[in-house]
Amino acid sequence: MRNTTLYGIAGTKFFRLNSKAILKKFGTNLQNIERSARTIYIADNGYKLLQRDQAGAEALIVAYLCRHGNFRDLFLNGIKPHIFVGLHLFHDRLQRKINDGGHDIKCNIKELLPIKITELKKHPWWKEVSNLIKESDEWPAQERYYYIAKQVCHSSNYGIKAGAFCLNTLIKSQGRIVLSKKEAEQFLEIYHGLFPEIREWHRDTERQLKETRTLFTLQGYPIYFSGDLENERYLKEAFSSVPQSSVGIITHIAYTGLQEFIERTSVDWDLLNNNHDSFLLQFPDSPTEEQEAIKISQGFLEQELISPRGEKFKMRSEVKTGWNWGSYHLEKNPRGLKEVY
């Protein structure tokens, strides 16, 4: 089976691609395929798929748009922001979950809260508590603490207000997670208390917009804003523009560079999809080809970047391989994309 798509010539705002069915009849939008439907996309006979994703891409870029603070320290010390934020938002609820039984953990989670980020992973309870927070994604909707923390991270970085956050979470969870405005206000204030440098960056961005109406991606491309700079929605869009654009450009550069590599070396690989912060590749199903594809794709995506203050850092990436585009599951989808370490 083959599926076609049409990329919009003008793309979207902020250097992202868009795609759609051809003449509203043939093919589909290959950038927004539901995860549950991706298992129908399979590699050709004798081939395997590789997906390489930018890891925590927009959040990493935000960490370097801001001054060096707690948010950047999470990345420097290998701690996922969603785990750290979930710990601080839901430590009481997680403790009750432990106390109620069913979890083979014996600890007082509050003891982790005051520990410096640089020391957190050394604590004997960190790994177990971290895994517990991740596990919450499989719990009932209102107890999906990892998911809620993830939404808090993404939304707070771009200046969302409590009411809009409640609505966004309700929509993205398909009506399953209902938060009160009071809860949302509390979550956002805790978040910005942990990372005050993010609101400082927001103020700097507003000041630059009012002075020049122009922001720049980390690759130096200008983004001009002609609308109402007092509009809250417009400002939120401005905060997100540099991280989102920089991520999209990283993928575009990697995608075109990898296609040029394929044509220059005549390897039997096919690039199948540019998905904003990731790409999908097909290669002959052999251990040697797999290792080569993993190595080469990493080199293209993990590009060096420079913050507005001249600090150098690299984009990070993760890679998965499998025989269909769905996520790996031992029972439900054993031939799906499985992370390679």
LINHUWO-V332901 format. One record per residue. N is the residue number from 1. OMEGA is omega in whole degrees, 0 to 359 (* if undefined). Layout:
BEGIN
n:omega
N:OMEGA
N:OMEGA
END
This chain:
BEGIN
n:omega
1:175
2:177
3:182
4:175
5:178
6:176
7:178
8:183
9:181
10:181
11:178
12:172
13:169
14:169
15:175
16:173
17:163
18:179
19:182
20:176
21:178
22:181
23:178
24:184
25:186
26:177
27:185
28:172
29:185
30:178
31:184
32:176
33:177
34:182
35:182
36:182
37:188
38:180
39:181
40:179
41:187
42:177
43:174
44:178
45:179
46:180
47:181
48:181
49:174
50:173
51:176
52:183
53:166
54:186
55:180
56:196
57:184
58:179
59:178
60:180
61:176
62:181
63:180
64:170
65:176
66:170
67:179
68:179
69:182
70:184
71:178
72:180
73:177
74:181
75:181
76:182
77:174
78:179
79:180
80:180
81:183
82:178
83:182
84:181
85:177
86:178
87:185
88:179
89:194
90:184
91:179
92:181
93:177
94:179
95:177
96:179
97:179
98:183
99:181
100:178
101:180
102:179
103:184
104:179
105:176
106:180
107:172
108:188
109:182
110:179
111:180
112:189
113:183
114:184
115:179
116:180
117:181
118:183
119:191
120:183
121:179
122:183
123:184
124:180
125:190
126:185
127:181
128:180
129:177
130:179
131:179
132:180
133:176
134:182
135:183
136:177
137:178
138:181
139:177
140:190
141:184
142:179
143:178
144:188
145:178
146:181
147:181
148:178
149:178
150:178
151:178
152:179
153:185
154:185
155:182
156:180
157:183
158:168
159:181
160:175
161:189
162:182
163:179
164:179
165:177
166:182
167:179
168:181
169:178
170:182
171:184
172:178
173:181
174:175
175:185
176:184
177:182
178:179
179:173
180:178
181:179
182:177
183:182
184:178
185:180
186:180
187:183
188:179
189:176
190:181
191:183
192:172
193:177
194:186
195:181
196:181
197:181
198:177
199:175
200:177
201:177
202:181
203:177
204:180
205:177
206:181
207:179
208:179
209:181
210:180
211:189
212:186
213:183
214:171
215:182
216:173
217:179
218:176
219:176
220:180
221:182
222:173
223:185
224:180
225:183
226:186
227:184
228:184
229:176
230:182
231:184
232:180
233:180
234:178
235:178
236:178
237:180
238:179
239:183
240:191
241:183
242:177
243:183
244:180
245:181
246:178
247:180
248:181
249:176
250:181
251:179
252:180
253:180
254:184
255:180
256:178
257:180
258:177
259:177
260:177
261:180
262:181
263:182
264:186
265:180
266:174
267:184
268:180
269:177
270:171
271:188
272:190
273:170
274:188
275:178
276:181
277:181
278:172
279:182
280:185
281:174
282:182
283:178
284:186
285:173
286:181
287:181
288:179
289:181
290:180
291:180
292:180
293:178
294:183
295:184
296:181
297:178
298:181
299:181
300:186
301:184
302:184
303:177
304:182
305:179
306:179
307:177
308:178
309:177
310:180
311:180
312:174
313:181
314:169
315:178
316:180
317:176
318:183
319:177
320:175
321:179
322:185
323:170
324:189
325:179
326:178
327:180
328:170
329:186
330:183
331:187
332:183
333:183
334:180
335:180
336:182
337:182
338:183
339:178
340:183
341:*
END
